[in-house]
Amino acid sequence: MKKCESCGEIFKEFDNIVFVNEQDYFHESCVVLSPIKYAVFENLGDANYDDFIGTCEPSEIECALLLFDEGDYLKEGEEE
């Protein structure tokens, strides 16, 4: 029988279980969940899960100055 890696109790039928690193199981109440990724959807006006693009880390949400070389983006006040 599977046991929680934190408290050592055997899992019951309706327990909320967190599966970590494809090997460890924990009761949801035995761990702290912290969202570290963002789900990215196209912004076409209405929320639709079919518009899912992928995920990104919080550190990947940067301004163009940090991500692109000069000339890859329009500077403030410039037009195409």
Backbone as numpy.savetxt, mean C-alpha at the origin, in Angstrom:
# Nx Ny Nz CAx CAy CAz Cx Cy Cz
-2.00 -28.14 13.94 -2.84 -26.96 13.94 -1.95 -25.72 13.94
-2.42 -24.70 13.24 -1.67 -23.45 13.15 -1.85 -22.63 14.43
-0.74 -22.01 14.87 -0.76 -21.15 16.06 -0.28 -19.76 15.70
-0.75 -18.79 16.46 -0.31 -17.40 16.30 1.16 -17.31 16.70
1.97 -16.68 15.87 3.39 -16.54 16.14 3.66 -15.59 17.31
2.65 -14.80 17.70 2.83 -13.84 18.78 2.37 -14.41 20.13
1.12 -14.84 20.21 0.58 -15.30 21.50 0.64 -16.81 21.67
0.82 -17.55 20.60 0.93 -19.00 20.68 -0.38 -19.75 20.73
-1.52 -19.03 20.70 -2.82 -19.70 20.73 -3.16 -20.29 19.37
-3.87 -21.41 19.39 -4.35 -22.04 18.16 -5.47 -21.18 17.59
-5.50 -21.03 16.29 -6.53 -20.22 15.63 -7.88 -20.90 15.71
-8.91 -20.08 15.91 -10.29 -20.56 15.91 -10.94 -20.20 14.58
-12.07 -20.79 14.30 -12.72 -20.70 13.01 -12.96 -19.27 12.53
-13.40 -18.37 13.38 -13.76 -17.03 12.94 -12.75 -15.96 13.36
-11.53 -16.34 13.69 -10.48 -15.37 14.03 -10.06 -14.58 12.81
-9.75 -13.30 13.02 -9.16 -12.49 11.95 -7.67 -12.77 11.96
-7.16 -13.24 10.84 -5.77 -13.70 10.77 -5.00 -12.85 9.77
-3.77 -12.50 10.15 -2.87 -11.75 9.28 -1.76 -12.71 8.85
-1.55 -12.81 7.54 -0.52 -13.69 6.96 0.66 -12.81 6.55
1.84 -13.04 7.12 3.00 -12.18 6.91 4.17 -12.97 6.31
4.81 -12.37 5.34 6.02 -12.95 4.72 5.83 -14.36 4.19
4.61 -14.66 3.77 4.29 -15.96 3.18 4.66 -17.15 4.07
4.75 -16.90 5.41 5.09 -18.02 6.29 4.52 -17.89 7.70
4.30 -16.68 8.18 3.88 -16.48 9.56 2.42 -16.04 9.65
1.72 -16.56 10.66 0.32 -16.22 10.90 0.19 -15.55 12.26
-0.63 -14.50 12.33 -0.86 -13.77 13.57 -2.34 -13.45 13.70
-2.84 -13.37 14.95 -4.17 -12.80 15.17 -4.06 -11.32 14.83
-5.08 -10.77 14.22 -5.06 -9.35 13.89 -4.91 -8.52 15.17
-5.47 -8.99 16.27 -5.39 -8.25 17.54 -3.99 -8.34 18.17
-3.14 -9.23 17.69 -1.78 -9.39 18.24 -0.75 -8.53 17.51
-1.15 -7.86 16.45 -0.20 -7.06 15.67 -0.79 -5.67 15.43
0.07 -4.78 14.99 -0.36 -3.44 14.59 -0.18 -3.36 13.08
-1.23 -3.02 12.38 -1.16 -2.89 10.93 -0.92 -1.44 10.59
0.05 -1.20 9.72 0.39 0.15 9.32 0.43 0.20 7.80
-0.45 1.00 7.17 -0.43 1.07 5.71 0.84 1.76 5.23
1.57 1.08 4.36 2.83 1.66 3.87 2.83 1.85 2.37
1.74 1.48 1.71 1.62 1.66 0.27 0.31 2.35 -0.04
0.28 3.01 -1.15 -0.95 3.62 -1.63 -1.43 2.84 -2.84
-2.74 2.62 -2.91 -3.34 2.08 -4.13 -3.58 3.26 -5.05
-3.21 3.12 -6.31 -3.30 4.23 -7.27 -4.37 3.90 -8.31
-5.34 4.83 -8.44 -6.42 4.70 -9.40 -6.40 5.90 -10.32
-6.83 5.71 -11.56 -7.00 6.86 -12.45 -8.11 7.74 -11.89
-7.95 9.04 -11.99 -8.94 9.98 -11.48 -9.78 10.50 -12.64
-10.80 9.74 -12.99 -11.65 10.10 -14.13 -13.01 10.61 -13.69
-13.13 11.03 -12.44 -14.40 11.60 -11.98 -15.14 10.68 -11.04
-15.41 9.46 -11.45 -16.12 8.54 -10.56 -15.19 7.41 -10.16
-15.22 7.07 -8.87 -14.35 6.01 -8.36 -14.80 4.67 -8.95
-13.86 3.97 -9.54 -14.16 2.69 -10.17 -12.93 1.80 -10.01
-13.10 0.63 -9.43 -11.96 -0.25 -9.18 -11.32 -0.76 -10.48
-12.01 -0.59 -11.61 -11.43 -0.96 -12.89 -10.34 0.01 -13.31
-10.27 1.18 -12.62 -9.29 2.20 -12.94 -8.00 2.03 -12.15
-7.81 0.85 -11.53 -6.61 0.58 -10.72 -5.37 0.54 -11.61
-4.35 1.30 -11.21 -3.09 1.36 -11.96 -2.02 0.52 -11.29
-1.94 0.58 -9.98 -0.91 -0.15 -9.25 -0.75 0.42 -7.85
0.41 0.20 -7.25 0.68 0.72 -5.92 1.97 1.52 -5.93
2.11 2.38 -4.93 3.36 3.12 -4.77 3.63 3.33 -3.28
4.87 3.54 -2.95 5.29 3.83 -1.58 5.08 5.31 -1.31
4.89 5.69 -0.04 4.78 7.12 0.27 5.99 7.93 -0.22
7.16 7.34 -0.21 8.36 8.05 -0.66 8.37 8.28 -2.17
7.49 7.59 -2.91 7.43 7.74 -4.36 6.49 8.86 -4.79
5.88 9.53 -3.83 5.03 10.67 -4.14 5.89 11.91 -3.97
6.51 12.31 -5.02 7.45 13.43 -4.99 7.06 14.44 -6.05
7.65 15.63 -5.98 7.40 16.62 -7.02 8.32 16.34 -8.21
7.96 16.88 -9.34 8.70 16.62 -10.58 10.17 17.01 -10.48
10.48 18.02 -9.70 11.87 18.46 -9.57 12.77 17.34 -9.05
12.23 16.47 -8.20 13.04 15.40 -7.62 13.09 14.16 -8.50
12.09 13.97 -9.36 11.99 12.74 -10.15 12.55 12.87 -11.56
12.41 14.06 -12.15 12.77 14.22 -13.56 14.00 15.11 -13.71
14.66 14.96 -14.85 15.74 15.87 -15.21 15.14 17.16 -15.74
15.90 18.24 -15.68 15.42 19.50 -16.22 15.12 19.31 -17.71
14.00 19.81 -18.16 13.57 19.62 -19.54 12.52 18.53 -19.67
12.36 17.69 -18.64 11.34 16.64 -18.66 10.00 17.14 -18.16
9.95 18.36 -17.63 8.72 18.91 -17.09 8.67 20.41 -17.39
7.45 20.97 -17.32 7.28 22.40 -17.53 7.56 23.13 -16.23
8.34 24.19 -16.31 8.57 25.02 -15.14 7.36 25.91 -14.92
7.21 26.41 -13.71 6.07 27.27 -13.38 6.05 28.47 -14.30
4.92 28.71 -14.92 4.76 29.83 -15.84 5.04 29.47 -17.29
5.67 28.33 -17.57 5.93 27.90 -18.95 4.70 27.26 -19.54
4.63 27.29 -20.86 3.57 26.60 -21.58 4.19 25.63 -22.57
3.42 24.68 -23.03 3.92 23.64 -23.96 4.56 24.19 -25.18
